[in-house]
Amino acid sequence: MTRNRVLHAYTWILISWLVLPILVMIAFGFNDPRGRYNQTWQGFTLKWYGQLFAVPDLTDALIASLVVAVLSSLIAAVLGTGIGYALGRYRFRGAGVTNLIMFAAISSPELVMGASLLGFFVSMGVAPGGITLTIAHVMFSISFVATVVRARVVSLDRSIEEAAADLGATAWTTFWKVTFPILLPAVFSGLLLAFALSIDDFVITNFTAGNVQTFPLWIWGSTRVGLPPQVNVMGTLIFAVGVLIAVIVNLRSRRSKA
Amino acid sequence: MRRILAPYLLVLPGGLWLLLFFVVPMATMLSLSLQEGDIINGYVFTGHWQTYVESIQGYQTQLIRSLVYGAITSLILIVLSFPVAYWIAFYGGRRKPTYLFLILLPFFVSFVLRTISWRMILTDDGVLLHPLKEAGLLPESFHLLGTPVAVIGGLVYNFLPFMVLPIYVALERIDPRVVEAARDLYASPLTAFRRVILPLSLPGVFAGVLMTFVPASSDYVNAELLGGTGTTMIGQVIQSKFLTSSDYPSASALAFTLMTVLLIGVFAYARALGTDDVMKVAAR
């Protein structure tokens, strides 16, 4: 019994340690620094929330991040769903190779993927920029979407589809009226995952973005000259929205299971 | 006919994307590492493998340091994560999803921003060191930023969820009746843990090592933001060769070497652990 209590306490200590830098980030969005370095606590202010978009470059970077995340997660959701459905439903030649490539894409170091893509684009004579960046984000997101969708396809109760066929539905109708609605939540989770991966990505982005600045790239480039508190505010808002979406999705899926 | 073609048509678009932008670039990188030339006059394939020898000799220190930092990070992570995964899997009860969600919270903050937050905490006059120095508990000259402790600490922090989750999944799969059976057969709690739970959790530990060692040893964000001149990792070298000095052949050679070493490490470990595991099960 006491051992459980020690482990319980330890779990909470570890969680506190995980949350500590997040709290620091949130707190310094309310700080009123005197110089350009937002590093020591000077006093409480809400003004950075009012002047959220006062740094034009930072705002542009955030917009670029959002655009790339929306585009790449949509494309990856479509392409990844195709692969995930095929792998979960059919036995076919090439399934093994597809699996292997997906595993490699998930477990390869980001540094090597980013570097090799840059080398590839340069030797093709393509200048890195917004398009190459989106291509790269789609590339690393596909496998994650496919994995999520495949898991749902495998666990799908096929008797529901057979029932639809017995009732005279064509294969096409069965897919769109029965199978697809059941898969939709998985496709949506895959899309959210791809969006989250894209908006957070730094390493591959750093290699493939050319002169385009995304939110993480802008932060990286401005660290030495001092980050404006707006960075903390944006980080806080992205964190809040992310947590909110995750909680909603979780509650909904729990309710639908019950 | 349509039935046979269906899986191919579904896989084709995404598969081509992966082939063109993941597999082909890897081949391009291998080819680039064997080319000679410069960014202005272009590169020509000459099969100049000596680039490998020169790059590896030139950056041996950084290469080895990265692998050592990655290994230390994974080891620390096993020790830190196992008790947490164990507690959530066996005592989390209905709150399991909540605890896992709390473990995943850092992922809702950008990787770079998380690391910068640590930089703020660890900086010489920051919230951690300033009060300790004021109180006279630490000498004025004491600092954490720029040391291996800060870099490895950052790596451990950033990749912790990747160790907790796989171990948790492995432990969660264990049938409680197996543990009860061991206890019924007069195994002490410690013996039951050592001979039942621990071996069954090894696949999770292995997955965790794979998921943390690879990103940690190829990372350059933590070393750049939290480290100093004495903690340069191979990722920083590859990054600056690619993006600053445009020395593509040498950068590609180093990146290819790093990936090969990581892959060999992963497979060797899998083989060692795999056979070991099988033999233990067979012996019983």
HADDOCK unambig.tbl for C-alpha pairs under 7 A between the chains (distance, minus, plus):
assign (segid A and resid 7 and name CA) (segid B and resid 83 and name CA) 6.57 0.50 0.50
assign (segid A and resid 7 and name CA) (segid B and resid 87 and name CA) 6.20 0.50 0.50
assign (segid A and resid 8 and name CA) (segid B and resid 87 and name CA) 6.73 0.50 0.50
assign (segid A and resid 11 and name CA) (segid B and resid 84 and name CA) 5.23 0.50 0.50
assign (segid A and resid 15 and name CA) (segid B and resid 102 and name CA) 6.66 0.50 0.50
assign (segid A and resid 15 and name CA) (segid B and resid 103 and name CA) 6.23 0.50 0.50
assign (segid A and resid 18 and name CA) (segid B and resid 106 and name CA) 6.57 0.50 0.50
assign (segid A and resid 19 and name CA) (segid B and resid 106 and name CA) 6.85 0.50 0.50
assign (segid A and resid 21 and name CA) (segid B and resid 114 and name CA) 6.36 0.50 0.50
assign (segid A and resid 21 and name CA) (segid B and resid 117 and name CA) 5.28 0.50 0.50
assign (segid A and resid 21 and name CA) (segid B and resid 118 and name CA) 5.99 0.50 0.50
assign (segid A and resid 22 and name CA) (segid B and resid 114 and name CA) 6.91 0.50 0.50
assign (segid A and resid 24 and name CA) (segid B and resid 117 and name CA) 6.51 0.50 0.50
assign (segid A and resid 25 and name CA) (segid B and resid 117 and name CA) 5.93 0.50 0.50
assign (segid A and resid 39 and name CA) (segid B and resid 120 and name CA) 6.03 0.50 0.50
assign (segid A and resid 39 and name CA) (segid B and resid 126 and name CA) 6.87 0.50 0.50
assign (segid A and resid 40 and name CA) (segid B and resid 126 and name CA) 6.38 0.50 0.50
assign (segid A and resid 79 and name CA) (segid B and resid 13 and name CA) 6.17 0.50 0.50
assign (segid A and resid 79 and name CA) (segid B and resid 14 and name CA) 4.57 0.50 0.50
assign (segid A and resid 80 and name CA) (segid B and resid 14 and name CA) 6.20 0.50 0.50
assign (segid A and resid 82 and name CA) (segid B and resid 10 and name CA) 4.56 0.50 0.50
assign (segid A and resid 82 and name CA) (segid B and resid 11 and name CA) 5.69 0.50 0.50
assign (segid A and resid 83 and name CA) (segid B and resid 10 and name CA) 5.93 0.50 0.50
assign (segid A and resid 83 and name CA) (segid B and resid 11 and name CA) 4.54 0.50 0.50
assign (segid A and resid 83 and name CA) (segid B and resid 14 and name CA) 6.56 0.50 0.50
assign (segid A and resid 86 and name CA) (segid B and resid 7 and name CA) 4.84 0.50 0.50
assign (segid A and resid 86 and name CA) (segid B and resid 10 and name CA) 6.09 0.50 0.50
assign (segid A and resid 86 and name CA) (segid B and resid 11 and name CA) 6.47 0.50 0.50
assign (segid A and resid 90 and name CA) (segid B and resid 7 and name CA) 6.36 0.50 0.50
assign (segid A and resid 109 and name CA) (segid B and resid 214 and name CA) 6.02 0.50 0.50
assign (segid A and resid 109 and name CA) (segid B and resid 215 and name CA) 5.63 0.50 0.50
assign (segid A and resid 109 and name CA) (segid B and resid 218 and name CA) 6.44 0.50 0.50
assign (segid A and resid 111 and name CA) (segid B and resid 218 and name CA) 6.49 0.50 0.50
assign (segid A and resid 112 and name CA) (segid B and resid 255 and name CA) 5.86 0.50 0.50
assign (segid A and resid 116 and name CA) (segid B and resid 25 and name CA) 5.07 0.50 0.50
assign (segid A and resid 116 and name CA) (segid B and resid 26 and name CA) 5.58 0.50 0.50
assign (segid A and resid 116 and name CA) (segid B and resid 28 and name CA) 6.99 0.50 0.50
assign (segid A and resid 116 and name CA) (segid B and resid 29 and name CA) 5.28 0.50 0.50
assign (segid A and resid 117 and name CA) (segid B and resid 21 and name CA) 6.79 0.50 0.50
assign (segid A and resid 117 and name CA) (segid B and resid 25 and name CA) 5.36 0.50 0.50
assign (segid A and resid 119 and name CA) (segid B and resid 28 and name CA) 6.88 0.50 0.50
assign (segid A and resid 119 and name CA) (segid B and resid 29 and name CA) 6.24 0.50 0.50
assign (segid A and resid 120 and name CA) (segid B and resid 25 and name CA) 5.06 0.50 0.50
assign (segid A and resid 120 and name CA) (segid B and resid 28 and name CA) 5.82 0.50 0.50
assign (segid A and resid 139 and name CA) (segid B and resid 17 and name CA) 6.64 0.50 0.50
assign (segid A and resid 139 and name CA) (segid B and resid 18 and name CA) 5.96 0.50 0.50
assign (segid A and resid 139 and name CA) (segid B and resid 21 and name CA) 6.53 0.50 0.50
assign (segid A and resid 200 and name CA) (segid B and resid 110 and name CA) 4.94 0.50 0.50
assign (segid A and resid 200 and name CA) (segid B and resid 111 and name CA) 6.56 0.50 0.50
assign (segid A and resid 216 and name CA) (segid B and resid 110 and name CA) 6.97 0.50 0.50
assign (segid A and resid 216 and name CA) (segid B and resid 112 and name CA) 6.23 0.50 0.50
assign (segid A and resid 220 and name CA) (segid B and resid 112 and name CA) 6.89 0.50 0.50
assign (segid A and resid 235 and name CA) (segid B and resid 109 and name CA) 6.46 0.50 0.50
assign (segid A and resid 239 and name CA) (segid B and resid 108 and name CA) 5.08 0.50 0.50
assign (segid A and resid 239 and name CA) (segid B and resid 109 and name CA) 5.63 0.50 0.50
assign (segid A and resid 242 and name CA) (segid B and resid 108 and name CA) 6.06 0.50 0.50
assign (segid A and resid 243 and name CA) (segid B and resid 108 and name CA) 6.93 0.50 0.50
